[in-house]
Amino acid sequence: MVGIVIVSHSSEIAHGVKCLVEQMSPGGNIASAGGTSDGKLGTDVDKIKNAVMEVYSEDGVLILFDLGSAYMNAQIAVEFLDEDIQSKVEIINAALVEGALTASVDSSIGKTRDEIKKNLKSLSINKMPSQ
């Protein structure tokens, strides 16, 4: 089952999205990484890395985020993972709440990372820099 990580500048938002998704899609594989290690607004590379490892499986992990600097810290967190894990972790450009719910439902019914990413394309809101 593909793991889902929610990254937000607010621990309350990250936790709230996780709780909403768990209520609407029980049995999903979801973790949240919100706020900084000292409880302030922001994102934390170690929290993101730990959340990825919490939900990691051979099926991989999709990371959804709220704002631009969360994307940057998610990138750094992925870079700190072992290379074999890095190749199975992707950061997704999608609306946070809708994307998390869609990804979790798709994952819970056995869809692959690529299938989930395809379904999330319609929820893209162009938060990521052009690549």
PyMOL CGO cylinders between C-alpha atoms (Angstrom):
from pymol import cmd
from pymol.cgo import CYLINDER

trace = [
    CYLINDER, 0.00, 0.00, 0.00, 1.34, 3.41, -1.00, 0.3, 1, 1, 1, 1, 1, 1,
    CYLINDER, 1.34, 3.41, -1.00, 2.05, 5.60, 2.03, 0.3, 1, 1, 1, 1, 1, 1,
    CYLINDER, 2.05, 5.60, 2.03, 0.80, 9.19, 2.19, 0.3, 1, 1, 1, 1, 1, 1,
    CYLINDER, 0.80, 9.19, 2.19, 2.58, 11.99, 4.08, 0.3, 1, 1, 1, 1, 1, 1,
    CYLINDER, 2.58, 11.99, 4.08, 0.90, 15.31, 4.85, 0.3, 1, 1, 1, 1, 1, 1,
    CYLINDER, 0.90, 15.31, 4.85, 3.30, 18.24, 5.29, 0.3, 1, 1, 1, 1, 1, 1,
    CYLINDER, 3.30, 18.24, 5.29, 2.00, 21.55, 6.62, 0.3, 1, 1, 1, 1, 1, 1,
    CYLINDER, 2.00, 21.55, 6.62, 3.44, 24.60, 8.32, 0.3, 1, 1, 1, 1, 1, 1,
    CYLINDER, 3.44, 24.60, 8.32, 0.85, 24.02, 11.03, 0.3, 1, 1, 1, 1, 1, 1,
    CYLINDER, 0.85, 24.02, 11.03, 0.88, 20.88, 13.15, 0.3, 1, 1, 1, 1, 1, 1,
    CYLINDER, 0.88, 20.88, 13.15, -2.86, 21.34, 13.67, 0.3, 1, 1, 1, 1, 1, 1,
    CYLINDER, -2.86, 21.34, 13.67, -3.57, 21.44, 9.94, 0.3, 1, 1, 1, 1, 1, 1,
    CYLINDER, -3.57, 21.44, 9.94, -1.35, 18.42, 9.23, 0.3, 1, 1, 1, 1, 1, 1,
    CYLINDER, -1.35, 18.42, 9.23, -2.97, 16.44, 12.05, 0.3, 1, 1, 1, 1, 1, 1,
    CYLINDER, -2.97, 16.44, 12.05, -6.46, 17.61, 11.07, 0.3, 1, 1, 1, 1, 1, 1,
    CYLINDER, -6.46, 17.61, 11.07, -6.04, 16.55, 7.45, 0.3, 1, 1, 1, 1, 1, 1,
    CYLINDER, -6.04, 16.55, 7.45, -4.69, 13.20, 8.63, 0.3, 1, 1, 1, 1, 1, 1,
    CYLINDER, -4.69, 13.20, 8.63, -7.69, 12.72, 10.96, 0.3, 1, 1, 1, 1, 1, 1,
    CYLINDER, -7.69, 12.72, 10.96, -10.18, 13.69, 8.24, 0.3, 1, 1, 1, 1, 1, 1,
    CYLINDER, -10.18, 13.69, 8.24, -8.63, 11.28, 5.77, 0.3, 1, 1, 1, 1, 1, 1,
    CYLINDER, -8.63, 11.28, 5.77, -8.52, 8.46, 8.34, 0.3, 1, 1, 1, 1, 1, 1,
    CYLINDER, -8.52, 8.46, 8.34, -12.22, 8.98, 9.10, 0.3, 1, 1, 1, 1, 1, 1,
    CYLINDER, -12.22, 8.98, 9.10, -13.23, 9.05, 5.44, 0.3, 1, 1, 1, 1, 1, 1,
    CYLINDER, -13.23, 9.05, 5.44, -10.83, 6.34, 4.28, 0.3, 1, 1, 1, 1, 1, 1,
    CYLINDER, -10.83, 6.34, 4.28, -10.19, 3.94, 7.17, 0.3, 1, 1, 1, 1, 1, 1,
    CYLINDER, -10.19, 3.94, 7.17, -7.29, 1.58, 6.75, 0.3, 1, 1, 1, 1, 1, 1,
    CYLINDER, -7.29, 1.58, 6.75, -5.09, 3.99, 4.83, 0.3, 1, 1, 1, 1, 1, 1,
    CYLINDER, -5.09, 3.99, 4.83, -1.37, 4.38, 5.43, 0.3, 1, 1, 1, 1, 1, 1,
    CYLINDER, -1.37, 4.38, 5.43, -0.98, 8.07, 6.32, 0.3, 1, 1, 1, 1, 1, 1,
    CYLINDER, -0.98, 8.07, 6.32, 1.34, 10.17, 8.49, 0.3, 1, 1, 1, 1, 1, 1,
    CYLINDER, 1.34, 10.17, 8.49, 1.55, 13.88, 9.20, 0.3, 1, 1, 1, 1, 1, 1,
    CYLINDER, 1.55, 13.88, 9.20, 4.53, 16.18, 9.60, 0.3, 1, 1, 1, 1, 1, 1,
    CYLINDER, 4.53, 16.18, 9.60, 3.39, 19.61, 10.67, 0.3, 1, 1, 1, 1, 1, 1,
    CYLINDER, 3.39, 19.61, 10.67, 5.08, 22.52, 12.35, 0.3, 1, 1, 1, 1, 1, 1,
    CYLINDER, 5.08, 22.52, 12.35, 8.61, 22.78, 13.64, 0.3, 1, 1, 1, 1, 1, 1,
    CYLINDER, 8.61, 22.78, 13.64, 10.28, 20.66, 16.28, 0.3, 1, 1, 1, 1, 1, 1,
    CYLINDER, 10.28, 20.66, 16.28, 9.78, 23.46, 18.82, 0.3, 1, 1, 1, 1, 1, 1,
    CYLINDER, 9.78, 23.46, 18.82, 6.04, 23.73, 18.11, 0.3, 1, 1, 1, 1, 1, 1,
    CYLINDER, 6.04, 23.73, 18.11, 6.11, 26.83, 15.94, 0.3, 1, 1, 1, 1, 1, 1,
    CYLINDER, 6.11, 26.83, 15.94, 4.79, 27.47, 12.44, 0.3, 1, 1, 1, 1, 1, 1,
    CYLINDER, 4.79, 27.47, 12.44, 7.05, 26.07, 9.77, 0.3, 1, 1, 1, 1, 1, 1,
    CYLINDER, 7.05, 26.07, 9.77, 8.23, 22.71, 8.55, 0.3, 1, 1, 1, 1, 1, 1,
    CYLINDER, 8.23, 22.71, 8.55, 10.93, 20.39, 9.83, 0.3, 1, 1, 1, 1, 1, 1,
    CYLINDER, 10.93, 20.39, 9.83, 13.09, 18.15, 7.65, 0.3, 1, 1, 1, 1, 1, 1,
    CYLINDER, 13.09, 18.15, 7.65, 13.45, 15.51, 10.38, 0.3, 1, 1, 1, 1, 1, 1,
    CYLINDER, 13.45, 15.51, 10.38, 9.70, 15.38, 11.00, 0.3, 1, 1, 1, 1, 1, 1,
    CYLINDER, 9.70, 15.38, 11.00, 9.11, 14.89, 7.28, 0.3, 1, 1, 1, 1, 1, 1,
    CYLINDER, 9.11, 14.89, 7.28, 11.78, 12.20, 7.00, 0.3, 1, 1, 1, 1, 1, 1,
    CYLINDER, 11.78, 12.20, 7.00, 10.38, 10.37, 10.04, 0.3, 1, 1, 1, 1, 1, 1,
    CYLINDER, 10.38, 10.37, 10.04, 6.83, 10.55, 8.63, 0.3, 1, 1, 1, 1, 1, 1,
    CYLINDER, 6.83, 10.55, 8.63, 8.05, 9.07, 5.34, 0.3, 1, 1, 1, 1, 1, 1,
    CYLINDER, 8.05, 9.07, 5.34, 9.73, 6.20, 7.17, 0.3, 1, 1, 1, 1, 1, 1,
    CYLINDER, 9.73, 6.20, 7.17, 6.60, 5.63, 9.28, 0.3, 1, 1, 1, 1, 1, 1,
    CYLINDER, 6.60, 5.63, 9.28, 4.50, 4.86, 6.18, 0.3, 1, 1, 1, 1, 1, 1,
    CYLINDER, 4.50, 4.86, 6.18, 7.19, 3.56, 3.84, 0.3, 1, 1, 1, 1, 1, 1,
    CYLINDER, 7.19, 3.56, 3.84, 6.74, 0.26, 2.01, 0.3, 1, 1, 1, 1, 1, 1,
    CYLINDER, 6.74, 0.26, 2.01, 8.04, -1.14, -1.26, 0.3, 1, 1, 1, 1, 1, 1,
    CYLINDER, 8.04, -1.14, -1.26, 4.97, 0.46, -2.89, 0.3, 1, 1, 1, 1, 1, 1,
    CYLINDER, 4.97, 0.46, -2.89, 6.44, 3.85, -2.07, 0.3, 1, 1, 1, 1, 1, 1,
    CYLINDER, 6.44, 3.85, -2.07, 5.28, 7.12, -0.56, 0.3, 1, 1, 1, 1, 1, 1,
    CYLINDER, 5.28, 7.12, -0.56, 3.59, 10.25, -1.87, 0.3, 1, 1, 1, 1, 1, 1,
    CYLINDER, 3.59, 10.25, -1.87, 4.16, 13.54, -0.05, 0.3, 1, 1, 1, 1, 1, 1,
    CYLINDER, 4.16, 13.54, -0.05, 1.54, 16.29, -0.20, 0.3, 1, 1, 1, 1, 1, 1,
    CYLINDER, 1.54, 16.29, -0.20, 2.33, 19.77, 1.13, 0.3, 1, 1, 1, 1, 1, 1,
    CYLINDER, 2.33, 19.77, 1.13, 0.69, 23.10, 1.84, 0.3, 1, 1, 1, 1, 1, 1,
    CYLINDER, 0.69, 23.10, 1.84, 3.08, 25.91, 0.79, 0.3, 1, 1, 1, 1, 1, 1,
    CYLINDER, 3.08, 25.91, 0.79, 6.32, 26.49, -1.10, 0.3, 1, 1, 1, 1, 1, 1,
    CYLINDER, 6.32, 26.49, -1.10, 8.84, 26.16, 1.71, 0.3, 1, 1, 1, 1, 1, 1,
    CYLINDER, 8.84, 26.16, 1.71, 7.19, 22.89, 2.76, 0.3, 1, 1, 1, 1, 1, 1,
    CYLINDER, 7.19, 22.89, 2.76, 8.06, 21.66, -0.73, 0.3, 1, 1, 1, 1, 1, 1,
    CYLINDER, 8.06, 21.66, -0.73, 11.67, 22.71, -0.25, 0.3, 1, 1, 1, 1, 1, 1,
    CYLINDER, 11.67, 22.71, -0.25, 11.96, 20.92, 3.11, 0.3, 1, 1, 1, 1, 1, 1,
    CYLINDER, 11.96, 20.92, 3.11, 10.25, 17.85, 1.69, 0.3, 1, 1, 1, 1, 1, 1,
    CYLINDER, 10.25, 17.85, 1.69, 12.88, 17.78, -1.06, 0.3, 1, 1, 1, 1, 1, 1,
    CYLINDER, 12.88, 17.78, -1.06, 15.67, 17.98, 1.52, 0.3, 1, 1, 1, 1, 1, 1,
    CYLINDER, 15.67, 17.98, 1.52, 14.05, 15.23, 3.61, 0.3, 1, 1, 1, 1, 1, 1,
    CYLINDER, 14.05, 15.23, 3.61, 13.89, 12.94, 0.57, 0.3, 1, 1, 1, 1, 1, 1,
    CYLINDER, 13.89, 12.94, 0.57, 17.55, 13.65, -0.19, 0.3, 1, 1, 1, 1, 1, 1,
    CYLINDER, 17.55, 13.65, -0.19, 18.45, 12.42, 3.32, 0.3, 1, 1, 1, 1, 1, 1,
    CYLINDER, 18.45, 12.42, 3.32, 16.79, 9.03, 2.71, 0.3, 1, 1, 1, 1, 1, 1,
    CYLINDER, 16.79, 9.03, 2.71, 18.74, 5.99, 1.52, 0.3, 1, 1, 1, 1, 1, 1,
    CYLINDER, 18.74, 5.99, 1.52, 18.98, 5.95, -2.28, 0.3, 1, 1, 1, 1, 1, 1,
    CYLINDER, 18.98, 5.95, -2.28, 16.83, 2.83, -2.67, 0.3, 1, 1, 1, 1, 1, 1,
    CYLINDER, 16.83, 2.83, -2.67, 14.07, 4.53, -0.66, 0.3, 1, 1, 1, 1, 1, 1,
    CYLINDER, 14.07, 4.53, -0.66, 14.46, 7.90, -2.44, 0.3, 1, 1, 1, 1, 1, 1,
    CYLINDER, 14.46, 7.90, -2.44, 13.49, 6.34, -5.74, 0.3, 1, 1, 1, 1, 1, 1,
    CYLINDER, 13.49, 6.34, -5.74, 10.10, 5.36, -4.29, 0.3, 1, 1, 1, 1, 1, 1,
    CYLINDER, 10.10, 5.36, -4.29, 9.22, 8.67, -2.64, 0.3, 1, 1, 1, 1, 1, 1,
    CYLINDER, 9.22, 8.67, -2.64, 7.61, 11.48, -4.64, 0.3, 1, 1, 1, 1, 1, 1,
    CYLINDER, 7.61, 11.48, -4.64, 6.39, 14.96, -3.82, 0.3, 1, 1, 1, 1, 1, 1,
    CYLINDER, 6.39, 14.96, -3.82, 3.00, 15.70, -5.36, 0.3, 1, 1, 1, 1, 1, 1,
    CYLINDER, 3.00, 15.70, -5.36, 1.58, 18.99, -6.59, 0.3, 1, 1, 1, 1, 1, 1,
    CYLINDER, 1.58, 18.99, -6.59, -2.06, 18.81, -5.51, 0.3, 1, 1, 1, 1, 1, 1,
    CYLINDER, -2.06, 18.81, -5.51, -4.55, 20.53, -3.27, 0.3, 1, 1, 1, 1, 1, 1,
    CYLINDER, -4.55, 20.53, -3.27, -3.70, 19.32, 0.22, 0.3, 1, 1, 1, 1, 1, 1,
    CYLINDER, -3.70, 19.32, 0.22, -7.04, 18.12, 1.61, 0.3, 1, 1, 1, 1, 1, 1,
    CYLINDER, -7.04, 18.12, 1.61, -8.56, 16.85, -1.61, 0.3, 1, 1, 1, 1, 1, 1,
    CYLINDER, -8.56, 16.85, -1.61, -5.28, 15.32, -2.72, 0.3, 1, 1, 1, 1, 1, 1,
    CYLINDER, -5.28, 15.32, -2.72, -4.71, 13.55, 0.58, 0.3, 1, 1, 1, 1, 1, 1,
    CYLINDER, -4.71, 13.55, 0.58, -8.20, 12.05, 0.56, 0.3, 1, 1, 1, 1, 1, 1,
    CYLINDER, -8.20, 12.05, 0.56, -7.99, 10.96, -3.07, 0.3, 1, 1, 1, 1, 1, 1,
    CYLINDER, -7.99, 10.96, -3.07, -4.51, 9.49, -2.61, 0.3, 1, 1, 1, 1, 1, 1,
    CYLINDER, -4.51, 9.49, -2.61, -5.53, 7.61, 0.54, 0.3, 1, 1, 1, 1, 1, 1,
    CYLINDER, -5.53, 7.61, 0.54, -8.66, 6.12, -1.02, 0.3, 1, 1, 1, 1, 1, 1,
    CYLINDER, -8.66, 6.12, -1.02, -6.71, 5.09, -4.13, 0.3, 1, 1, 1, 1, 1, 1,
    CYLINDER, -6.71, 5.09, -4.13, -3.95, 3.58, -2.02, 0.3, 1, 1, 1, 1, 1, 1,
    CYLINDER, -3.95, 3.58, -2.02, -6.42, 1.67, 0.16, 0.3, 1, 1, 1, 1, 1, 1,
    CYLINDER, -6.42, 1.67, 0.16, -7.88, -0.03, -2.91, 0.3, 1, 1, 1, 1, 1, 1,
    CYLINDER, -7.88, -0.03, -2.91, -4.46, -1.09, -4.14, 0.3, 1, 1, 1, 1, 1, 1,
    CYLINDER, -4.46, -1.09, -4.14, -3.65, 1.49, -6.80, 0.3, 1, 1, 1, 1, 1, 1,
    CYLINDER, -3.65, 1.49, -6.80, 0.00, 2.03, -7.65, 0.3, 1, 1, 1, 1, 1, 1,
    CYLINDER, 0.00, 2.03, -7.65, 1.94, 5.28, -7.16, 0.3, 1, 1, 1, 1, 1, 1,
    CYLINDER, 1.94, 5.28, -7.16, 1.62, 6.03, -10.88, 0.3, 1, 1, 1, 1, 1, 1,
    CYLINDER, 1.62, 6.03, -10.88, -2.14, 5.39, -10.88, 0.3, 1, 1, 1, 1, 1, 1,
    CYLINDER, -2.14, 5.39, -10.88, -2.58, 7.63, -7.83, 0.3, 1, 1, 1, 1, 1, 1,
    CYLINDER, -2.58, 7.63, -7.83, -0.45, 10.38, -9.38, 0.3, 1, 1, 1, 1, 1, 1,
    CYLINDER, -0.45, 10.38, -9.38, -2.57, 10.25, -12.54, 0.3, 1, 1, 1, 1, 1, 1,
    CYLINDER, -2.57, 10.25, -12.54, -5.75, 10.70, -10.47, 0.3, 1, 1, 1, 1, 1, 1,
    CYLINDER, -5.75, 10.70, -10.47, -4.19, 13.64, -8.62, 0.3, 1, 1, 1, 1, 1, 1,
    CYLINDER, -4.19, 13.64, -8.62, -3.31, 15.59, -11.78, 0.3, 1, 1, 1, 1, 1, 1,
    CYLINDER, -3.31, 15.59, -11.78, -6.76, 17.19, -11.86, 0.3, 1, 1, 1, 1, 1, 1,
    CYLINDER, -6.76, 17.19, -11.86, -6.16, 18.50, -8.33, 0.3, 1, 1, 1, 1, 1, 1,
    CYLINDER, -6.16, 18.50, -8.33, -2.91, 20.26, -9.23, 0.3, 1, 1, 1, 1, 1, 1,
    CYLINDER, -2.91, 20.26, -9.23, -2.74, 23.89, -8.13, 0.3, 1, 1, 1, 1, 1, 1,
    CYLINDER, -2.74, 23.89, -8.13, 0.77, 24.65, -9.40, 0.3, 1, 1, 1, 1, 1, 1,
    CYLINDER, 0.77, 24.65, -9.40, 2.55, 25.00, -6.07, 0.3, 1, 1, 1, 1, 1, 1,
    CYLINDER, 2.55, 25.00, -6.07, 5.78, 23.40, -7.28, 0.3, 1, 1, 1, 1, 1, 1,
    CYLINDER, 5.78, 23.40, -7.28, 8.40, 25.24, -9.30, 0.3, 1, 1, 1, 1, 1, 1,
    CYLINDER, 8.40, 25.24, -9.30, 8.63, 24.29, -12.97, 0.3, 1, 1, 1, 1, 1, 1,
    CYLINDER, 8.63, 24.29, -12.97, 10.98, 21.40, -13.52, 0.3, 1, 1, 1, 1, 1, 1,
]
cmd.load_cgo(trace, "trace")
